[in-house]
Amino acid sequence: MKTYSFILYKNVEHNNDFIMACIIKFCKIDSFAAEQCILIMNNANKCFIKIGSKNELCLIKHKFDKLNFKSKIKEYVPSNVHE
């Protein structure tokens, strides 16, 4: 079974507190991880937020899409950098 990643892009329409609240609520991650995502997005313009099944991530993407966030789902390919 394939695994996918959910990528969220930097959003200038909403403030960081709102974006963080959405990440916590929609992706079910804790506030520390959500804050790290905000920092990464502000520096790299995108962040890999969550890994999971395509169905699970499509539901999350739909919630962000309704709020005019730019995001995408792509097949997850694990890195072998540390091998």
N, CA, C and O atoms as CSV, one atom per row, in Angstrom:
chain,resi,resn,atom,element,x,y,z
A,1,MET,N,N,0.844,-1.185,0.000
A,1,MET,CA,C,0.000,0.000,0.000
A,1,MET,C,C,0.887,1.246,0.000
A,1,MET,O,O,1.842,1.331,0.772
A,2,LYS,N,N,0.576,2.194,-0.851
A,2,LYS,CA,C,1.356,3.417,-0.962
A,2,LYS,C,C,1.066,4.364,0.203
A,2,LYS,O,O,-0.036,4.393,0.752
A,3,THR,N,N,2.083,5.127,0.554
A,3,THR,CA,C,1.955,6.153,1.577
A,3,THR,C,C,2.131,7.505,0.897
A,3,THR,O,O,2.908,7.641,-0.049
A,4,TYR,N,N,1.402,8.502,1.388
A,4,TYR,CA,C,1.429,9.829,0.790
A,4,TYR,C,C,1.776,10.874,1.842
A,4,TYR,O,O,1.644,10.637,3.042
A,5,SER,N,N,2.226,12.040,1.365
A,5,SER,CA,C,2.515,13.148,2.274
A,5,SER,C,C,1.647,14.348,1.901
A,5,SER,O,O,1.334,14.583,0.734
A,6,PHE,N,N,1.275,15.091,2.931
A,6,PHE,CA,C,0.476,16.303,2.761
A,6,PHE,C,C,1.401,17.504,2.924
A,6,PHE,O,O,2.061,17.658,3.952
A,7,ILE,N,N,1.441,18.341,1.910
A,7,ILE,CA,C,2.326,19.508,1.896
A,7,ILE,C,C,1.461,20.765,1.935
A,7,ILE,O,O,0.532,20.924,1.143
A,8,LEU,N,N,1.780,21.642,2.860
A,8,LEU,CA,C,1.071,22.911,2.990
A,8,LEU,C,C,2.030,24.031,2.628
A,8,LEU,O,O,3.176,24.045,3.078
A,9,TYR,N,N,1.562,24.971,1.813
A,9,TYR,CA,C,2.388,26.084,1.365
A,9,TYR,C,C,2.123,27.328,2.205
A,9,TYR,O,O,1.048,27.501,2.779
A,10,LYS,N,N,3.134,28.184,2.256
A,10,LYS,CA,C,3.035,29.437,3.007
A,10,LYS,C,C,1.802,30.209,2.546
A,10,LYS,O,O,1.502,30.269,1.354
A,11,ASN,N,N,1.099,30.795,3.502
A,11,ASN,CA,C,-0.143,31.503,3.218
A,11,ASN,C,C,-0.060,32.904,3.815
A,11,ASN,O,O,0.099,33.053,5.027
A,12,VAL,N,N,-0.166,33.924,2.978
A,12,VAL,CA,C,-0.100,35.305,3.471
A,12,VAL,C,C,-1.493,35.869,3.755
A,12,VAL,O,O,-1.629,36.969,4.291
A,13,GLU,N,N,-2.513,35.113,3.395
A,13,GLU,CA,C,-3.891,35.542,3.612
A,13,GLU,C,C,-4.296,35.454,5.088
A,13,GLU,O,O,-5.125,36.235,5.558
A,14,HIS,N,N,-3.709,34.505,5.809
A,14,HIS,CA,C,-4.064,34.253,7.205
A,14,HIS,C,C,-2.851,34.469,8.096
A,14,HIS,O,O,-1.711,34.322,7.656
A,15,ASN,N,N,-3.107,34.821,9.361
A,15,ASN,CA,C,-1.981,35.005,10.280
A,15,ASN,C,C,-1.511,33.648,10.821
A,15,ASN,O,O,-2.213,32.641,10.724
A,16,ASN,N,N,-0.312,33.656,11.389
A,16,ASN,CA,C,0.299,32.404,11.853
A,16,ASN,C,C,-0.522,31.696,12.916
A,16,ASN,O,O,-0.564,30.466,12.936
A,17,ASP,N,N,-1.179,32.445,13.806
A,17,ASP,CA,C,-1.999,31.817,14.846
A,17,ASP,C,C,-3.161,31.038,14.241
A,17,ASP,O,O,-3.476,29.937,14.693
A,18,PHE,N,N,-3.795,31.607,13.224
A,18,PHE,CA,C,-4.902,30.918,12.563
A,18,PHE,C,C,-4.405,29.672,11.826
A,18,PHE,O,O,-5.027,28.612,11.890
A,19,ILE,N,N,-3.277,29.815,11.125
A,19,ILE,CA,C,-2.716,28.682,10.386
A,19,ILE,C,C,-2.361,27.557,11.357
A,19,ILE,O,O,-2.648,26.388,11.098
A,20,MET,N,N,-1.737,27.918,12.469
A,20,MET,CA,C,-1.356,26.920,13.466
A,20,MET,C,C,-2.585,26.220,14.035
A,20,MET,O,O,-2.579,25.002,14.211
A,21,ALA,N,N,-3.639,26.982,14.323
A,21,ALA,CA,C,-4.879,26.393,14.839
A,21,ALA,C,C,-5.472,25.408,13.830
A,21,ALA,O,O,-5.970,24.350,14.214
A,22,CYS,N,N,-5.420,25.750,12.555
A,22,CYS,CA,C,-5.932,24.850,11.508
A,22,CYS,C,C,-5.106,23.579,11.430
A,22,CYS,O,O,-5.655,22.485,11.304
A,23,ILE,N,N,-3.788,23.717,11.504
A,23,ILE,CA,C,-2.918,22.535,11.450
A,23,ILE,C,C,-3.230,21.606,12.618
A,23,ILE,O,O,-3.343,20.393,12.441
A,24,ILE,N,N,-3.370,22.181,13.814
A,24,ILE,CA,C,-3.671,21.378,15.006
A,24,ILE,C,C,-5.010,20.674,14.852
A,24,ILE,O,O,-5.127,19.477,15.113
A,25,LYS,N,N,-6.016,21.425,14.428
A,25,LYS,CA,C,-7.376,20.876,14.337
A,25,LYS,C,C,-7.521,19.860,13.200
A,25,LYS,O,O,-8.053,18.770,13.411
A,26,PHE,N,N,-7.061,20.201,12.019
A,26,PHE,CA,C,-7.281,19.344,10.853
A,26,PHE,C,C,-6.326,18.154,10.796
A,26,PHE,O,O,-6.711,17.065,10.369
A,27,CYS,N,N,-5.077,18.361,11.229
A,27,CYS,CA,C,-4.054,17.312,11.103
A,27,CYS,C,C,-3.852,16.516,12.381
A,27,CYS,O,O,-3.124,15.524,12.399
A,28,LYS,N,N,-4.505,16.959,13.453
A,28,LYS,CA,C,-4.425,16.252,14.745
A,28,LYS,C,C,-2.976,16.118,15.235
A,28,LYS,O,O,-2.544,15.041,15.647
A,29,ILE,N,N,-2.240,17.229,15.182
A,29,ILE,CA,C,-0.883,17.231,15.731
A,29,ILE,C,C,-0.818,18.242,16.866
A,29,ILE,O,O,-1.667,19.128,16.963
A,30,ASP,N,N,0.181,18.114,17.717
A,30,ASP,CA,C,0.258,18.979,18.893
A,30,ASP,C,C,0.770,20.378,18.525
A,30,ASP,O,O,1.268,20.605,17.422
A,31,SER,N,N,0.635,21.298,19.468
A,31,SER,CA,C,0.964,22.699,19.207
A,31,SER,C,C,2.454,22.903,18.928
A,31,SER,O,O,2.815,23.764,18.126
A,32,PHE,N,N,3.318,22.129,19.575
A,32,PHE,CA,C,4.755,22.265,19.312
A,32,PHE,C,C,5.071,21.909,17.859
A,32,PHE,O,O,5.793,22.643,17.184
A,33,ALA,N,N,4.538,20.794,17.379
A,33,ALA,CA,C,4.770,20.365,15.993
A,33,ALA,C,C,4.169,21.373,15.011
A,33,ALA,O,O,4.768,21.667,13.976
A,34,ALA,N,N,2.994,21.900,15.335
A,34,ALA,CA,C,2.351,22.885,14.465
A,34,ALA,C,C,3.190,24.163,14.386
A,34,ALA,O,O,3.312,24.770,13.322
A,35,GLU,N,N,3.761,24.560,15.516
A,35,GLU,CA,C,4.616,25.750,15.534
A,35,GLU,C,C,5.867,25.531,14.676
A,35,GLU,O,O,6.311,26.440,13.974
A,36,GLN,N,N,6.424,24.337,14.735
A,36,GLN,CA,C,7.572,24.003,13.899
A,36,GLN,C,C,7.207,24.074,12.418
A,36,GLN,O,O,7.999,24.537,11.597
A,37,CYS,N,N,6.010,23.615,12.086
A,37,CYS,CA,C,5.530,23.693,10.694
A,37,CYS,C,C,5.457,25.141,10.223
A,37,CYS,O,O,5.839,25.455,9.096
A,38,ILE,N,N,4.965,26.020,11.092
A,38,ILE,CA,C,4.876,27.451,10.749
A,38,ILE,C,C,6.267,28.010,10.473
A,38,ILE,O,O,6.463,28.723,9.489
A,39,LEU,N,N,7.229,27.693,11.328
A,39,LEU,CA,C,8.597,28.184,11.139
A,39,LEU,C,C,9.190,27.689,9.816
A,39,LEU,O,O,9.834,28.449,9.093
A,40,ILE,N,N,8.966,26.420,9.514
A,40,ILE,CA,C,9.470,25.855,8.256
A,40,ILE,C,C,8.799,26.533,7.068
A,40,ILE,O,O,9.474,26.899,6.105
A,41,MET,N,N,7.481,26.705,7.121
A,41,MET,CA,C,6.760,27.359,6.020
A,41,MET,C,C,7.239,28.783,5.804
A,41,MET,O,O,7.376,29.227,4.664
A,42,ASN,N,N,7.494,29.504,6.889
A,42,ASN,CA,C,7.935,30.894,6.770
A,42,ASN,C,C,9.319,30.993,6.141
A,42,ASN,O,O,9.640,31.998,5.507
A,43,ASN,N,N,10.137,29.962,6.310
A,43,ASN,CA,C,11.492,29.982,5.746
A,43,ASN,C,C,11.599,29.288,4.398
A,43,ASN,O,O,12.348,29.737,3.530
A,44,ALA,N,N,10.861,28.201,4.211
A,44,ALA,CA,C,10.981,27.404,2.983
A,44,ALA,C,C,9.770,27.518,2.067
A,44,ALA,O,O,9.749,26.933,0.984
A,45,ASN,N,N,8.759,28.273,2.501
A,45,ASN,CA,C,7.518,28.480,1.743
A,45,ASN,C,C,6.612,27.257,1.644
A,45,ASN,O,O,5.550,27.325,1.025
A,46,LYS,N,N,7.020,26.133,2.252
A,46,LYS,CA,C,6.166,24.947,2.302
A,46,LYS,C,C,6.660,24.048,3.417
A,46,LYS,O,O,7.787,24.183,3.894
A,47,CYS,N,N,5.793,23.122,3.827
A,47,CYS,CA,C,6.170,22.178,4.867
A,47,CYS,C,C,5.420,20.863,4.661
A,47,CYS,O,O,4.222,20.854,4.375
A,48,PHE,N,N,6.144,19.756,4.812
A,48,PHE,CA,C,5.511,18.445,4.809
A,48,PHE,C,C,4.867,18.289,6.187
A,48,PHE,O,O,5.565,18.175,7.194
A,49,ILE,N,N,3.536,18.286,6.227
A,49,ILE,CA,C,2.802,18.326,7.494
A,49,ILE,C,C,2.500,16.929,8.034
A,49,ILE,O,O,2.662,16.671,9.226
A,50,LYS,N,N,2.067,16.040,7.161
A,50,LYS,CA,C,1.576,14.741,7.645
A,50,LYS,C,C,1.793,13.675,6.584
A,50,LYS,O,O,1.758,13.953,5.385
A,51,ILE,N,N,2.015,12.462,7.039
A,51,ILE,CA,C,2.138,11.298,6.162
A,51,ILE,C,C,0.984,10.356,6.491
A,51,ILE,O,O,0.647,10.161,7.659
A,52,GLY,N,N,0.375,9.769,5.446
A,52,GLY,CA,C,-0.726,8.854,5.682
A,52,GLY,C,C,-1.293,8.308,4.392
A,52,GLY,O,O,-0.662,8.380,3.338
A,53,SER,N,N,-2.485,7.765,4.486
A,53,SER,CA,C,-3.151,7.223,3.294
A,53,SER,C,C,-3.682,8.377,2.447
A,53,SER,O,O,-3.913,9.479,2.943
A,54,LYS,N,N,-3.864,8.100,1.181
A,54,LYS,CA,C,-4.360,9.140,0.277
A,54,LYS,C,C,-5.750,9.610,0.710
A,54,LYS,O,O,-6.042,10.805,0.661
A,55,ASN,N,N,-6.609,8.678,1.132
A,55,ASN,CA,C,-7.961,9.051,1.565
A,55,ASN,C,C,-7.933,9.979,2.770
A,55,ASN,O,O,-8.638,10.987,2.803
A,56,GLU,N,N,-7.109,9.632,3.768
A,56,GLU,CA,C,-6.990,10.453,4.978
A,56,GLU,C,C,-6.508,11.861,4.634
A,56,GLU,O,O,-7.051,12.849,5.129
A,57,LEU,N,N,-5.484,11.943,3.782
A,57,LEU,CA,C,-4.904,13.242,3.447
A,57,LEU,C,C,-5.821,14.064,2.543
A,57,LEU,O,O,-5.811,15.294,2.612
A,58,CYS,N,N,-6.609,13.405,1.701
A,58,CYS,CA,C,-7.576,14.126,0.858
A,58,CYS,C,C,-8.625,14.835,1.716
A,58,CYS,O,O,-9.049,15.943,1.390
A,59,LEU,N,N,-9.042,14.200,2.808
A,59,LEU,CA,C,-9.999,14.838,3.714
A,59,LEU,C,C,-9.394,16.078,4.360
A,59,LEU,O,O,-10.062,17.103,4.499
A,60,ILE,N,N,-8.127,15.980,4.753
A,60,ILE,CA,C,-7.433,17.125,5.348
A,60,ILE,C,C,-7.262,18.230,4.310
A,60,ILE,O,O,-7.528,19.397,4.597
A,61,LYS,N,N,-6.820,17.869,3.103
A,61,LYS,CA,C,-6.616,18.848,2.040
A,61,LYS,C,C,-7.900,19.600,1.733
A,61,LYS,O,O,-7.876,20.813,1.528
A,62,HIS,N,N,-9.005,18.898,1.699
A,62,HIS,CA,C,-10.300,19.520,1.406
A,62,HIS,C,C,-10.627,20.621,2.434
A,62,HIS,O,O,-11.142,21.678,2.070
A,63,LYS,N,N,-10.329,20.367,3.702
A,63,LYS,CA,C,-10.587,21.363,4.750
A,63,LYS,C,C,-9.736,22.607,4.543
A,63,LYS,O,O,-10.221,23.728,4.702
A,64,PHE,N,N,-8.466,22.414,4.188
A,64,PHE,CA,C,-7.598,23.561,3.920
A,64,PHE,C,C,-8.010,24.283,2.643
A,64,PHE,O,O,-7.964,25.512,2.586
A,65,ASP,N,N,-8.412,23.538,1.624
A,65,ASP,CA,C,-8.859,24.141,0.362
A,65,ASP,C,C,-10.043,25.081,0.578
A,65,ASP,O,O,-10.129,26.137,-0.049
A,66,LYS,N,N,-10.951,24.691,1.464
A,66,LYS,CA,C,-12.132,25.523,1.735
A,66,LYS,C,C,-11.747,26.879,2.331
A,66,LYS,O,O,-12.517,27.837,2.260
A,67,LEU,N,N,-10.550,26.950,2.918
A,67,LEU,CA,C,-10.071,28.193,3.523
A,67,LEU,C,C,-9.033,28.899,2.642
A,67,LEU,O,O,-8.320,29.791,3.103
A,68,ASN,N,N,-8.960,28.494,1.384
A,68,ASN,CA,C,-8.055,29.088,0.390
A,68,ASN,C,C,-6.571,28.901,0.683
A,68,ASN,O,O,-5.761,29.772,0.366
A,69,PHE,N,N,-6.212,27.772,1.285
A,69,PHE,CA,C,-4.813,27.427,1.458
A,69,PHE,C,C,-4.341,26.686,0.214
A,69,PHE,O,O,-5.122,25.976,-0.421
A,70,LYS,N,N,-3.075,26.844,-0.136
A,70,LYS,CA,C,-2.482,26.064,-1.219
A,70,LYS,C,C,-1.811,24.856,-0.586
A,70,LYS,O,O,-1.001,24.993,0.331
A,71,SER,N,N,-2.150,23.680,-1.076
A,71,SER,CA,C,-1.574,22.450,-0.549
A,71,SER,C,C,-1.572,21.394,-1.645
A,71,SER,O,O,-2.204,21.552,-2.689
A,72,LYS,N,N,-0.850,20.320,-1.382
A,72,LYS,CA,C,-0.885,19.200,-2.327
A,72,LYS,C,C,-0.565,17.905,-1.600
A,72,LYS,O,O,-0.016,17.898,-0.499
A,73,ILE,N,N,-0.923,16.829,-2.246
A,73,ILE,CA,C,-0.649,15.483,-1.751
A,73,ILE,C,C,0.242,14.810,-2.784
A,73,ILE,O,O,-0.052,14.828,-3.980
A,74,LYS,N,N,1.332,14.216,-2.313
A,74,LYS,CA,C,2.192,13.496,-3.257
A,74,LYS,C,C,2.665,12.208,-2.620
A,74,LYS,O,O,2.679,12.058,-1.399
A,75,GLU,N,N,3.047,11.290,-3.473
A,75,GLU,CA,C,3.524,10.001,-2.970
A,75,GLU,C,C,4.765,10.227,-2.110
A,75,GLU,O,O,5.679,10.963,-2.483
A,76,TYR,N,N,4.770,9.573,-0.952
A,76,TYR,CA,C,5.879,9.707,-0.009
A,76,TYR,C,C,6.991,8.739,-0.373
A,76,TYR,O,O,6.769,7.536,-0.504
A,77,VAL,N,N,8.183,9.279,-0.534
A,77,VAL,CA,C,9.358,8.456,-0.810
A,77,VAL,C,C,10.333,8.683,0.341
A,77,VAL,O,O,10.919,9.759,0.452
A,78,PRO,N,N,10.511,7.676,1.198
A,78,PRO,CA,C,11.426,7.843,2.341
A,78,PRO,C,C,12.846,8.163,1.881
A,78,PRO,O,O,13.318,7.650,0.866
A,79,SER,N,N,13.501,9.004,2.634
A,79,SER,CA,C,14.884,9.370,2.350
A,79,SER,C,C,15.817,8.305,2.917
A,79,SER,O,O,15.557,7.746,3.982
A,80,ASN,N,N,16.871,8.034,2.220
A,80,ASN,CA,C,17.872,7.107,2.742
A,80,ASN,C,C,19.167,7.846,3.062
A,80,ASN,O,O,20.251,7.265,3.000
A,81,VAL,N,N,19.053,9.111,3.399
A,81,VAL,CA,C,20.211,9.957,3.687
A,81,VAL,C,C,21.036,9.413,4.841
A,81,VAL,O,O,22.263,9.508,4.823
A,82,HIS,N,N,20.374,8.841,5.849
A,82,HIS,CA,C,21.069,8.397,7.048
A,82,HIS,C,C,21.495,6.928,7.004
A,82,HIS,O,O,21.959,6.393,8.011
A,83,GLU,N,N,21.349,6.288,5.885
A,83,GLU,CA,C,21.741,4.864,5.793
A,83,GLU,C,C,23.207,4.722,5.483
A,83,GLU,O,O,23.709,3.604,5.370
